[in-house]
Amino acid sequence: MGLRIVQVDAFADRLFAGNPAAVCVLPETRAEEWMQAVAVMDAGRAGVMEL
């Protein structure tokens, strides 16, 4: 599955300011269990946040 990944500037009102965050745009909503499994898998890294 090819996924679209974009960078957003969190906590900013202009480009290249604030905290850069990579966002993976999913083609459809995932089950809560799947999202929790991704969060657990990524627990040791920067983090995963559902928007």
Buried (B, 14 or more C-beta within 10 A) or exposed (E): EEEEEEEEBEEEEEEEEEEEBEEEEEEEEEEEEEBEEBEEEEEEEEEBEEE
